[in-house]
Amino acid sequence: MARPSARSAAPDSRGRRTCTSSTARTARSRTRCRASSTFPPRWPPSSRPGPSVAPRDEGAARRGHGGRVGRVGPRGPVRGKGLVGRRRGDVPQGPGKRAVRAICGRQRELGAESSRHRGPHLGVDSLPVPPPPIVLVTLRGIVLGIALGVVVGGALGTSSACGPGGDADAAPADARPDVPTDATADAPIDGAPDAAPTCPGPCPECTACVTGECRPIPDGRGCGGGICRDGACCTGCWDGEACLGGTEGPACGDTGALCRNCECAGDACTDGNCVPLRAAATVAAGGDSTCATDTTGHLLCWGGGIRGTVGHGGFDAVVGTPTDIGDARLVAVGGAHACAILDAGTVSCWGANERGQLGLGDVGADRNVPSPVPGLADIRALSLGKAFSCAVDGTGKLRCWGAGESGQLGIGATDDLPMPTAIAADATWTTVGAGDRHACAIDGDQHLHCWGANERAQLGLGVRGITRGRPTPTLVDDTTPFIALSAGSFHSCAQGVTRTLWCWGGNDRGQLNTGDRIDRRWPTPVGGFLVGADLGSVHGCAILSVGTLACWGDGGDGRLGLGDTADRLEAHLVDTRSNYVALSAGDRHSCVVDDVGAIYCWGDGSTGQLGAAGVAGASRPVRACLPPLP
């Protein structure tokens, strides 16, 4: 059974769900159709599962300083700063703006953003044993546990027909602007002079036939689905056509203006949906920069580059759009440095190097291009902390390098090390996650170990741990088998084999998803049944089993994508789309990749880390447009 698109309602010939009539919307509002009950209703409050994570894939790259748990991309998980999704249907604000949402014919007016319903929270205060999952088998034969939530689909537009399960065929009449019919599309509008003589053929969108010529309509109308509409600029696209960039095209009164259908220049149109010119495979959000890999193995970065973190050969303070810098299989981003796993399994790093975190054998000299790290081969997992790095190779050996003042390198000392150094050489490791000044790893027996700073109990050692740090890997729990993990600034989370998410450490901003602000000194179950999760500095995001996106914790800078800056003590749905496949939570921003390879980011954008030109910050997901292939 195909997962319904968040932009659709009725099934098409390829199994997708789309609204069946013409599509149009204002630049910031639209109506939606509700899809049929493809998935079961939300869990009751007493039993609904919270976030959890999926098993680790081979070839994981983990960006520390907040890490991702579970599978977050088509080519394996990226450990460390990672992915996010688009928010569609934002409510327009300001004088004269009125948003009307039609859900299968039922109209309701939406007020200020602060009063909008945020969707169900997903956390569970205490869930000793997760309830059994409801199982969905997709067309690909993948078995997924179903998380809570009502799946809502819808296509852009003010006139849309609901598919199966809908209770109406169109939005209410007062939810649609007056539009001309096909028979009158070229007729004068709003007092335009009669067409005499007639035009030789139909006029383009946003124009009318006036005195025998197709002229731009001078009344500020927009166009959509081949007809002019009040306050709407082309938002749909038509099969076989290329789409121009931008969601708010020039006003219809501009001579020669073209309607703009998609968010990024060059997007193609397939089955009524905009498809990216380049499809992203993974994304990694760090301190003030972001990197991604595409499906062809190319590596791109953007954001703050004053320490060389963008890797494009300069030290620009702001690189506002994605920039190609080479090839890579996976990428991880730390506080101010980044590393990538190449196809051969080797590693290259770039950015800040004041503590030797690049692993190049020296300290102090930043690098503005990817530089090979000696001594690393067949790397399977990679995670970057604030100023240190760790990697696991194909033989299960764990190596760390960089800053070591809190014992975060796990070598039994607090020295900085500018070269990769093996730790706990007698053990075999499967994955690692690096935080600000601590790290955790899972050994070959699925036991969890942590080391480094512990002032907020981020090592999960319980009462015996108190706040004393550990300079070597220390067993956290040998009774619960774990398969994936993630580390934030002062908290950590790990996934058990039962798909339950366990978290511990600092919780002053709700970053543990427990529904309160109380720190936890040992791993505490907080939910389950997730595709993947990622921790930022003091927030987290997760992709649920149905492909929807939820975030929790510190809401500063809009990093939760919920339209405001309020903290959330439990996970809340970011939007109703259900096609997210990879995510990453950075320090103050987050990013996601959807199933067609589009990247969306939100939160702080002061150094260009959102990848949307001219956007200095966003509390809702905005599109990061990848350039044409080099």
N, C-alpha and C positions, 0 to 999 in steps of 0.2 A: 504494500500500500504506500503510495507516494506521499511524502510529507507536503502539506499545502504551503504554498508561498504566502508570505505576509502581505503581498500585494495583490492577492487574487481571491476569486470566490468560486467561479464555475469551472469544471474540468474541461480542458481542451483536448485535442487529438493526441497530445503527447502525455496526457495524464496530469498536466499542470492545472492549476485553478486560476481562472482569470475572470474579471468582470466582463460582461458580454456586450456592453454598449460603449460609446465613445468615452474617452477619458480626458479629463481636464481638471485643473485645480488652480488655486491661487498659489503664489510663490511659497506660502507658508501654511496653507490649510487644504484639506481635502475631505471627501466623504469616503466611507469604507463599506465594504460588504462583509457580512459574517459568513465564514465558511460553515459547511455542515459539520456535524459532531464527529469529526474524524477521530478525535482522541477522547478518552474518558473525561468526565468532569473533574474539577480540582479535588485534591484530597481534602477531607474534613480537617479543621484546624488541629484536632487532637492527634492526627496520625499522619499529616502530610510530611513528606521527606524534605529535608533541606539539601544544600549543595553536597555533592560528592564528586569523585573523579574517576576517570577510566584508566585502564592499564597502560603502562608505559610501552611505547614502541621502540624498536631499535633505532639508533641514530638520533638520540635526543640531544638537543642543545638547550641549555638552561640559562636564562639570564637571571642573575641574582638581583639583590636589592628589591626583592619581591619576585616570587617565582611562579611558574605555571605548573599545575598538577594535571596529569592525565594527558590524553591525546588532544592536541590543539591544532593540528594541521594535517594535510593529506600526506605529508612526508615524514611524520613522526613529531613528537612533542618538542617544543622549544622550551628549555628550562630557563627561567629567569624572566625578564620583562617580556611580555607577550601580547595578545590580540583583542577586537571589539566590533560592534555592529551599528548599523544605521538606524537612526530614529526617524520614522516617517510620520507624516501627519501632524507636524507641530502646529500649535494653535497660534494664529496671528494675534498680535497685540497692537494697542494704540487706538487713537480716535477713529471711529467709523469702521473698525474691524469687528466682524462678527463671525464666529466659527460655528458651523453647523455640521454635526457628524450624523450620518444616516447609517444605522446598523440594521440591515434588512428592513428598511422602511420605517424604522422607529427613529424619529428625530429628537435630538437633544442638543441644547445650546451649551457650549463649553465656555466657562468663565475664565478668569485669570489663571495663569499657569499654577499659581500657588494653591489653587483649590481643586486642581485636577486629581482624579483618582490615579494612584501610582501603580495599581496592580497588586496582586497578593504578595505578602512577604513569604519567604521560603524557609526561614530558619526554624529550628526546633530547639526549645530551651533544654530539653533533655530527651535523648532518644537512645536508651540503653541498647535496644535491638531494633534495627531498621525494619519496617514492614516489608513483606515480600513485594517485589516490583510487579507492576502490570507489564506484560511483555508485548512489544510491537515488533513485527518482522517487516522490514522495509523491502522495497523492490530489489535492493542489492543483497538481501538475505542477512542483513545485519540485525542482530537482536539487541534492542535497546530497552532499558527500564524507563517507564513513563513517569516523568515528574508531574507536579500539579500544574494547573492552569488551563484556561479555556483557550483553544487555538482560534484566533481571529484572523481572517484573511481580508483582502480588499484590494481593489485597484484604484489608482488615482482617478479622481473625477467627481463631478457634481451630478452626473447622470449615469447610474450604474445599475445593472440588473444583478440580483442575487442568484447564486447557484443553488444546487440542491440543499435543502435545509433552511433556506431563506423564507421569510414570511411576506416578502414584497418584491416586486420586480424592479423598483426604482426608488431613488431617494424622493422625499416629499417634494411637491412642486415648489414650495418656498425655499427649498434648499438648492434650487438650480436657478442660475441666471437665465433670463429670457435669451433664447438663441434662435437664429433663423433655421428653418428646415432646409433639407437638401435642395428643395425646389426654389428656395428664396435666398440661397447662400450668397448670390451675387447681387441681390437687390440692395437699394440704398438703405443705410442704417442710421437711425437717429437723425433724420432730416436731411441726409445727403441727397443731392439732386438726382432726379430720375435719370436712368441710363438711356441716353439717346445720342447717337446710335448704340446698339448693343455691342458688347465685346465679342471678338472672334471665338473665344473659348472661355472656359471657367477661369476665374481669377485665383491667384495663389492665396494662401491663408493670410489673414490680417490685411487683405486688400478688398476693395469693392469696385465694381464696374461703374465708372463715372464718366459721362460724355464719351463713351466708346473706348476708355482706357482703364486698365486695372491700376488703381491708385491706393496708397496706404490709407487705412481708415484713421482719421485724425481725432478719434475720440478716446484714445487710450485703452481701447479694448485689447484683450489678449486672444489667443487662438488655441484650440485644442481639438484633436480629432477631426480636423478639416473644417471647423466652423469657428467663428469669433465668439468670444464669451467675455463678459465683464470681469475684470480683475484677474484673469487667468492667462498665463503665458504657457505655450506648449509644454506639456509635461509627459504626454504619452509618446510612444514611438510606433512606427509601422514597419512590419516585416520587410526586410530587404533594404531598408534605408539606413544610412549612417546618421548618427545624431551629433549635433553640435554641442559644445560644452556650455555648462551653466544652467542653473535652474530658473534664473530670472532674466530671461532674454530681453533685448531692447524693447521699448514700448512700441505698440503697433503703429503709432503715428510717425515713427522714424522712417524716413525714406529709405527704401531698400532693406529694411530690417528683416531678419530671419528669425523665425521662432526657434527656441532652443528646447530640446527634448530631454537630454540626459545631463548628468552632473559633470561628466568629464568629456573633453573633446575627443572625437574619434570612436566613442562607444558605438558598438554595432547593435542592431535591433533584431532580436530573435524571439519569436512567439510573443510579441508584444512587450518584451522586457528589454531593458538596456543591458548589454553585456560588455564588460570592460575590454578596452583595447588590449591590455595586458592583464593576465590573471595572476594574483598573488597566491603564494603557497603558504607562507608563514609570515608573521610579523612579530617584532620585539620592541617593546617600549621601555626606555631606560630613564635616566635622570632628567635630561632635557633634550634628548634626541630619540629617534626611532629608526629602526631598520627593518627591511623585509626581503624575502626572496620570492621570485616569481616561479611559475611552473616550468620555465625553460632553464632554471638554474642560475639566473642573474641575481646580483645583490644590489640593493638600493638603500640609501640612508638619507635622512633629512633632520633638521632641527638645529640645536645649538652646536656650533662647530668651533668655538673659540679654543678648545683644547685638541682640535683635530678629530673629534668624535664622529663627524660625518664621513671621514675617510676619503674625501674627494680631492685631496691634494692642497687644500687651503686651511686657513684658520678663521673662517668667517664666523662672526657672532651669530648670524641667523642664516640658515639655508631653508627657505620656506616651502620648498617642493621636493618630492622624491628625486634623488640623483643617482644615476648608475655609478658604481665604484668597482665592479668586478664580478666574479662568479663565486657561488657558494652553495652548499647544500642546506645548511642551517646557520642561523645567526643568533647571538646573544648580546644583550646590552647591559652594562652595569651603571655605576654612578656617573662616570665621565669617560668610560672606555668601552670598547666593543671587541668581540672576537667572533670568528666564523669558522665553521667546519667546512673544508673544501671536499670536493668529490673523492679525492684520494685518502681522506681521513686525517689529513694534516690540519693544522690550525694557524690562522693568521689573526693578528690583533692590531688595534690602532686606538689613538686617543691619548688620554692622560696617562702619565707614567711616573708620577712623583714618588710612588711607593713600589715601583717595579711590577705593577699589575699587568703589564703587557707580556711579561715572561721572556724578554729579549736579552736578559743578562745585564742590563744597565738600569740606572735609576735617574729620573729627572728629565730626560729628553722625550717630550711628547712626539707622537707620530701622527701624521695627517693622511697616511695611506696604509692599507693593510700590509703588515710585515710578518713574515713567517716566524713562528715560534719554534726554536730548536728543541729536539728531544721528544716531540709529540707525534704519534702515528696511530692510525686506526682508532681515532677518538669516536666514542659512541655517545657520550653525554658531556655537556658543557654548561657551566653556570658561573655567572659573574656577580660578585658582591659589590659593595660600595667602592672598595679599592683593592680587591683581591679576586682571584679567579681559581676555579677548580675544574678538573676534567677526569673522566673515566675512560680507559681504553678498552679494546676488545678482549684483553686478558683479564679484565676486572681490576686492574691497578688504578688507584686513585692518586692524583697529583694536584697540589695547590701551589700558588705563588702570589706574591704581592704583599700587602700590608698584613702584619701579624701581631699588632700590639695587644690584642685581646685573646690571643691563642687561636684565631680563626683559621690558621693554616694547618692546625692539627698535628704539628710536628713536636709538641712538648715544650716549645719555647715561644717567646714573643718577638722574635726577630722578624724583620722584613726579608723576603726572599725574592730576588729578581728572576729566578729560573724555576721552572716546574720541578717540584720535589715530592717524591713518593711519601705517603703517610700510611701507617698501619699496613706495612708491606705483607704481613702474614694473612691478611684478610682479602676476600674477593668482594668487589662492590658492583652494584648494578646501576645506581644513579646517585646524583648529588644535587643539592640545592643550596645556594649561597645567599645570605641576607646582608644586612649592613656590616656586622662584625661577628656573625656566627654562621655556622653551616651545619647541615644534616645530610646523612647518606643512608642508603639501604644496602645491607650486605647480601651475600648470596643465599642466606637462609631467611631472607625477608625480615630481618630484625632491623630496627631503627636505631641509629646512633647520631648524637649531636655533639658539637664542641664549639668553643669560642665564648663570647660574651654571654652573660646570663642575668643581667640586672632586672629584667622583666620576666624571668622564668621562661625565656624563649627556647631553652634547651629541653624543657619538658621533663626535668629530673625529679619533680615532686618536692616534698618537704626536705628530702635529703639534699636536694640541689640548692634550695633557697636562692641566693643571688650570686653564688660563687661560680665563676667561669670554669671551663675545662679546656686545657691546651691540647688534648688528644681526644679522638672519638670515644664517646662514653655511651654505653648501652642505655637506651631510654625504656624499651619495652621488649621483652622476649616472649610475650604471650599472645600478642596480636600481630599477625603477619601483615606487612605493608608492601605496596608495590609502586607507589609514586609519592612525591612530596614537593613542597614549595616553601620558601622562606621569605618573610617580609623584613621590615626594619627591626621590630622587637617581638615578632610572633612567627609562628610556623604552622603549617598544616600538612597532613599526610593522608593518603588514601589506603584503606585496608582492602583486603582481598574480597570483602563482602560489599565493596563499592560504597562504604561509609566514609565520610570525611571527618577526620579528627583534627582539632586545632588546640593550640595552647600558647601561652605568653601574654604580652600586653593586650589590653582590650579597652583602653580608655576612649576610643572612638567607635567601638562596636565592630572592630576588625575581625573578631573571632566568629561573628554570625551566631551569637548565643542569645541575643535579645536583651542583653544587659551590658554594663561597662566593667564587669568584674574580671580581673586577670585570672588565668587558669595556669596552675603550676605543673600540670601533667596533661597528656593528650585527652581531650574530651570530645565525644561524638557530637557533631552539630548538624548532621543531615546526610542524605545519600542520593544515589541515582543521578549521576551527572556524567556528561561527556568529558568535560575538562574544566579545571579551575586555575586561577592565577592570582597571586598575592602581590599587591603593590606595597608601598611603604607602610601605609596604615589603612588600606582598603583592599577589597578583593572582588573579583568578578568570576562568573561561571557560566558555562553553556549547559543548559539542561538537556535531558534526554530527548526532548522533542525539538531541540535546536533553538530554543529561545535563550535569551540572555538576561542575566540577573547580576546585580552588584550590591555591595554592602560596605559599611564602615565609614571612614572619613569622606565627607562630601565636598570638602574645600576645592575651589577652582572648578566645580562641576564635574569632578573626576568619576562620579557614579553614573553620569549620563541621564539623570532623572529630571533635568530641567531646573535644578536649584543647587544650593551649596549645603544643604542640610545633611547631617549624619544619618545613617540608617543602621540600626542595631541588628536588623535581620535583612536578608536578601530581598530585593524588590526587582520586579521585571523592568527592564529598560524600555522595551517596546513589545509589540505583539508579533514581530516577525519570527519566523521559525526556520531560518535557513543559515544559521551561523555555524561555522566549522572550526574556527581557531581564534584565540584571544590572547591578549597580554595586558597586564596592569603595570604601569610604570610608577614613578614617584608621585607625579601630580597629573598624569593623564593615562588614558587607556586606549587600546585599539582592538579591532576585531576584523576578521575576514569572513565573508559570506560564501555561499556555495558556488557562486560564479566568479569568485576571485576578487571581489571589490573590497577595498579597505576603508573602514570608517574609524575615526578617532574622536576623542572628546576630552575635556579638561583644560589644563593650562596649555596655552599655545604661544606663550610670550617669546619663545625662541624658534618658533616655526615647527615644533615637534608634532603638530597635528597634520602637517602635510597639505593643508588647505591654504592656498595663497591668500595672504591678507587677514587671516583669521587668528586673532591673538588669544582666543579662548572660546570655548563652547561648552555649554552644559547639556547639549544634545549631540549625538554622533554626527560628524560631518565627513564628507567623502575626501579621501586623499587620492589624488589622481596620479597614476603612474604614467611616465612619459612613453613615447613610442620606443620600441626595441632599438638598441644602438646598432 
